[in-house]
Amino acid sequence: MTASLVRPRRVSRTATTTATPGSGKNPGLASKIARALVSVITTTIMVAAVAAFLFLAVGPRVLGYQTSTMLTGSMSPLINPGDVVVTVPVAVQNLKVGDIITYHIPVEDQRVETHRIIDLTVNNQGTATVRTKGDANNGADPWTATLAGGQVDRQVFTVPYLGNAIRALRDPVVLKVLMYGAPAALVVMVLVSIWRKKPEGDDGAVDTGAALPAFDRRPLKRLAREMKSKEAAEKFAAAYAKMLPQRVDKISHALSTGDSDLAMDAVLSLKTSSSMVGALRMEQHCVRLEHALVTTDHTAAAQAGELVRQHQPQLEKALGGHTTRRAA
């Protein structure tokens, strides 16, 4: 893009026969190519962003389906880590062995799991009891789940790799690239189009925004609507608060012993449950720790793990305040 701003060097008379034809002509060609390239990239990003927004935000409200990102390889090769699973609610009476469902497991932190039904019993009251198994796992899941409420989300199709893109967009490095890169590309396109020199500079200030709250009730209210039970959502929050110290201790122990696999399992579980319960700042710390583990940045991982540990008391206080207000 800067080639059009550089004067062609004068060549000797004997060298003119080897010069590229037209090299001194049409000096605006490079800028036209640059503008076209930036335009194509910008348009592609905008179209992809709009399509993702319609699919992930508008579609579920209009068409009634749900989306979730597969975090593990337990359903490989049918559903791989990073794939987005699309589900629709169906009556438990319409389930059959072999269906893939997304549900809250009845143990530990009651996280969401997407596995295949291997055993199914439906009683006269319309309550289904299921055993599930991941296709890639050697054995069945060590629990029996009761599907109350008459409905459960059943998988209809999978969008490969989309979850990886979503997670990448949440990555701090990618966010910085988009934050700085998009405005920079726009500035370059404008400057090239009007043939002006770059400005001497700008203030470079970036508004990072206020710190996320320790606890936000909105995700918990959303969970209550999805579960069709405020009591069930509050029980989930209570279970989260009860297991929070164990989760944090598990992460700290894994980091201190250098067990990155155990640390990743623990931080993914804590991140997912934090997102569901509304512990937004803890979720943010987990995202940073996850990125540090993926990039094997041990210093950043230790710092993020310390942030998780330091934030635990504040989060417990916020959750306790929520419980107290609810009881009152």
Buried (B, 14 or more C-beta within 10 A) or exposed (E): BEEBBEEEEEEEEEEEEEEEEEEEEEBEEBBEBBBEEBEEEBEEEEEEEEEBEEBBEEBBEEEEBBBBBBBBBBBBEBBBBBBBBBBBBBEBEEBEEEBBBBBBBEEEBBBBBBBBBEEBEBEEEBBBBBBBBBBBBEEBBEEEBBBBBBBBBBBEEBBEEBBBBBBEEEBEEBEEEEEEEEEEBEEBBEBBEEEEEEEEEEEEEEEEEEEBEBBBBEBBEEBBEBBEBBEBBBEBBBBBBEBBEEBBEBBBEBBEEEBBEBBBBBBBBBBBBBBBBBBBBBBBBBBBBBBBBEEEEEEBBBBBBBBBBEBBEEBBEBBEEBBEEEEE
